[in-house]
Amino acid sequence: MLHANENYSKIRASYLFTEIAHRVSAYQAANPDAKIIRLGIGDVTEPLAPAVVAAMHRAVDDEAARGTFHGYGPEQGYAFLREKIAECDFKARGIDVAADEIFVSDGAKCDCGNIQELFTPDVKIAVGDPVYPVYVDTNVMAGRTGANDGGRYAGLVYLECNAANGFVPDPSAAAGCDIVYLCYPNNPTGAVATLADLQKWVDWARANKSLLLFDAAYEAFIRTPGIPHSIYECKGARECAIEFRSYSKTAGFTGVRCGYSVVPKGLCAYAKDGSPVELRPLWTRRQTTKFNGASYIAQRGAEAVYSPEGAAQTKATVDFYLENGRLMKAALEKLGYAVAGGGDSPYLWVDVKSDSWKAFDRLLESANIVVTPGAGFGRAGEGYIRISSFNSRENVLEAIERFGKAL
Ligand SMILES: *Cc1c(COP(=O)(O)O)cnc(C)c1O
């Protein structure tokens, strides 16, 4: 008899976004004239930078001629892109990452989800709470957890992120864990970690032979000087951390698809007998076996993000989102709300001093605004809503006016 992987049935159905869609469509059906503004979106809204579009048009033309046609590319990504990444994302910031430690992919979600294949089923995993669900669900599918009980999976360690710890957990909460997922700037809280915060985690991971999986998908939103853009700004991080990056939020590539991970040379896990096993050859093996590379066109587009025009244009778009966030944050604070996030991230994390879903309903009904209830990201998200800055200025200004009337 054919047996299904029952770990999949442990996953709680994507309750959050289905429930939001359900409540919004019920409200819209009952109130057909309501002009609903969606501030729950985790997707970008602005088009690609002209320099990126031009580069991708040229890449399509390359594919149209025998002499410049590209078929299968290198699984780790084209050298033209990996060298640009090493130069611009790392060397320019004084960070030691080489082109052959970079693995280009079709996005950070896949990399965050696939990396766990390199480790045994019994490794102990820690995640933040609230959390980006990919880190959790991919480990549930792999059989690393028990059942979901009251919103938490047995066997996973949840690191509470709250106002008291500035939404950055302390390593003391991860005692005994082999792998810790960290995401800064954070989705959903919008919090950033300081160099001292991250150095503590790096020191802890090295001392415990543990691994940090650092998701830097929102790196491009950092504006505060001194906030680390990469985990490798910490001393010793090359020995204990993998980093994930994406062009999705940086350059609007959510539909184009391109990202990369960094697996430094010398970074090791351990065999049962305690001997070190280098991870970079394992990830190379995994990618060359199961992945055939990001498209040539997408990689030419990503390369253009580093051109002078591409860099200026993508920065202007990120600045536009940050300004959306700044305007909404100022308005909510004026109304008396404590708002975390914004500033260095596209997300505002608003303390609503009530049940997350009650706040969701109240905003939907009295302001026709859709937000994301914090409780949907984990138990520690209760009492908060997430507001996204990915929207048009027109909608943002209209939303601010409605906040003023409804809150
Ligand atoms: C959007 C996002 C990503 C990027 O995913 P892609 O697959 O590159 O589009 C990664 N991590 C987090 C936390 C995100 O919010």
The ligand as a MOL file (V3000), in Angstrom:
LIG
                    3D

  0  0  0     0  0            999 V3000
M  V30 BEGIN CTAB
M  V30 COUNTS 15 15 0 0 0
M  V30 BEGIN ATOM
M  V30 1 C 9.8270 37.6650 1.2910 0
M  V30 2 C 10.7350 36.8930 2.1880 0
M  V30 3 C 11.7530 36.0910 1.6590 0
M  V30 4 C 12.0490 36.0670 0.1810 0
M  V30 5 O 11.5060 35.0180 -0.4650 0
M  V30 6 P 11.7800 34.8140 -2.0070 0
M  V30 7 O 11.5780 33.3430 -2.1840 0
M  V30 8 O 13.1910 35.2050 -2.2840 0
M  V30 9 O 10.7890 35.6360 -2.7530 0
M  V30 10 C 12.5690 35.3930 2.5310 0
M  V30 11 N 12.4070 35.4910 3.8600 0
M  V30 12 C 11.4510 36.2620 4.3980 0
M  V30 13 C 11.3550 36.3610 5.8710 0
M  V30 14 C 10.5720 36.9710 3.5770 0
M  V30 15 O 9.6160 37.7180 4.1220 0
M  V30 END ATOM
M  V30 BEGIN BOND
M  V30 1 1 1 2
M  V30 2 1 2 3
M  V30 3 2 2 14
M  V30 4 1 3 4
M  V30 5 2 3 10
M  V30 6 1 4 5
M  V30 7 1 5 6
M  V30 8 2 6 7
M  V30 9 1 6 8
M  V30 10 1 6 9
M  V30 11 1 10 11
M  V30 12 2 11 12
M  V30 13 1 12 13
M  V30 14 1 12 14
M  V30 15 1 14 15
M  V30 END BOND
M  V30 END CTAB
M  END
